[in-house]
Amino acid sequence: MKKTLFFLLIFSLISGCVFQPSAPLDFPYELMLQSADLPNGFVRMGGSFPEVSDGFSHLVGFSSNPDAIGKGISHQITIYPDMESAKDHFPRWESEWLTDAWTVPSVTYTPMSPDDQNILKCMDLQINSEASQSCTFLQQHNNLIVLVLANIDNTAINYDQFIGMLHNLDARLPANGELLSLPNE
């Protein structure tokens, strides 16, 4: 429950953020979630560059209803200096975003690269008397960590659409073994 409230808080903070003039020009923005990856009606709520130990991170958020709680999706990509760093940080991301309260959903998703560490877990919750599931997808691909947080409730986005979005994001990732450079800050 703490992670769900934290997700809602983070999403609220993202909604007030905009790209800053100091955003690095050499970040691979083309890898980030776009409105075309989402069902109709989602709007971008902002983005930020959260500080991440040993890496460089970009976070974007979208919402199907900016005035409602729990209608959002966020996508964060963190670039580490090398693949080993990303692999070493994956357990920290997992322990930060997932607890025993999260369970593996009946819907499955597997990234294209068999070498990628990944986990998809969800938690049942109720927001304003509406049943929902908060889902967290975490993936280590080459020297990247990808984090996707979404609330699935069949009014904003359903499981099929969510899995399709994950496929779109995965298809954009660099070819297996290709490392991305840390952006110049």
N, C-alpha and C positions, 0 to 999 in steps of 0.2 A: 504494500500500500504506500510505503514511503517513496518508492521509485515512481509510482504513478503520480503522486502529488508533486514530486520533483520534476517529472516530465511536464506536467501542466505548468509549473512555475517557469521552467526553461522555455517552453513554448510561448508563454506570456512575455518573457523577456525578449525572445527573438522577434516577436511581432512589433516591438518598438525599435528594432535595429534596422539600419540601412547600410548599404555599402559605404564605407568610409573612403575618402579620397586617397588614403594611404594603402588601400587594398593592393596586394601585389599583382602586377600585370602578368607575371609568369605562372600563376596558379592554374591548374588544368580545370577551369570552370566548366568545360564541356562535359566533364564527368558527373557534374552535379545534377540533382533532381530538377526537372523542368516541368512546367505546367502541362506540356504535351504528354508526359508520362502518367498523368493523373486523370481521373474521370472529369467530365465537364463540371465547371463551377468552382474548382479550386483556384485560389489566388495566392500569389506569393506574399508572405508576411514579413520577409526580411532575411537578413543574413548577418553572420558575424564571424570573427576569427578568434575562437576561444584559445586561450593558452593551454598547451598540452606539453607535458614533460617529454623532451627529446624529439618532438615532432612539430609539424606545422599543420594546423587544422582549419577547415572551413565548414560552417554549419548554415544550412538554409531551412526555412520553414514555410509550409503552405497550409491553408485552411479552406475548408468548404463553407465555413460560416464563421467569419472573424468575430462575430458577436457572441458566439456560443463556445462554451468550454468543451474540450474533448473532440473537436472536429478537425484536428490537425495531424500533420505528418512532418517529421523533420528528417533531414539527411545530413550526415556529417562524414567527411573524408579527412583522415589524418595521414600525412605523408611522413614516413620515418626515413632516416638516412640510408638504411639498407633493410634487406628482408629479415635478417636475424633480429634486428631491433623491433620490427613489426611483430614477428612471432613471439618475442619475449614480452611485448606489451599486451598481447591478446588476452592472457589470463586476468590482467588488471582491469581491462575493459569489461570482461565478463563478470568479474566480481563487483565492479562498480554499478553495472546496469541490470544484473540479474540476481535474484535470490531464489530460495527454495519455493517461494510462492508462485514463481513463474513455471509454467508447464509447456511441454512440447505439444503443439496443436495437432489436430487430425490432418490438417493440410500440411503438406511437406514442400520443401523447396531445397534444391541443391544447385550451387553455382556451377558454371561450365567447367572451371578448372578443378580437377580432382585433388590438387594440392592445397586448395584453400581451406583454412580452418573456418568453420562457420557454425552458427547456432541461431535457431529461430525458436523463441518462446513467447507465450502469451499469458495473460492474466485476465480473468473475468472481473468486470467491475460495472458499477452503475453510475451514470452521470445524469443528474437531473431526472431521476426515475427511469432512464433509458438503459437497457442492457447493452453492454459494449464489451469489447476485448481490447486491451492494450497489448500491442505486439512489439517485440524488440528483435531486430535482426542484426547480427554482428558477423562480420566477415574480415578475414585477413587474406589479402591478395597481394602477392609480391611484397613491396614495401609499404603497402597501404592498410589501414584499418578503416572499414566502412561500418557506420552505425545508422540504422534506420529505425525510427520510432513512429508508430502509427496506431491510431484508434480505429478499430474496425467495428462498424455497427449497421451495415447494410443500407444506411441512408447516405453516408458520405462516400465510403469505399467498402466494398465487400472483399472476401478472401481471394476470389479469382482476380479482381482488379489489383489487389495488393501483390499477389504473386506475379502478375504481369508486369507491374512496376519494378519488382526486384529483378526480373529477367532483363528489362530495359537497362537498368542501372548496371547489371553485371556485364551486359554486352558491350558497354562503353569502356570497361576497364582495360588497361594495357595488356598486350599479349603476354602470355605466361613467361615469366622471367624478365620482362622489361621493367626497369625501375624508373620511377619518376624522381626528378631532382627536387630538393627542398626549394621552395620559392625564395626569392630575394625579398627580404622585408624592408 
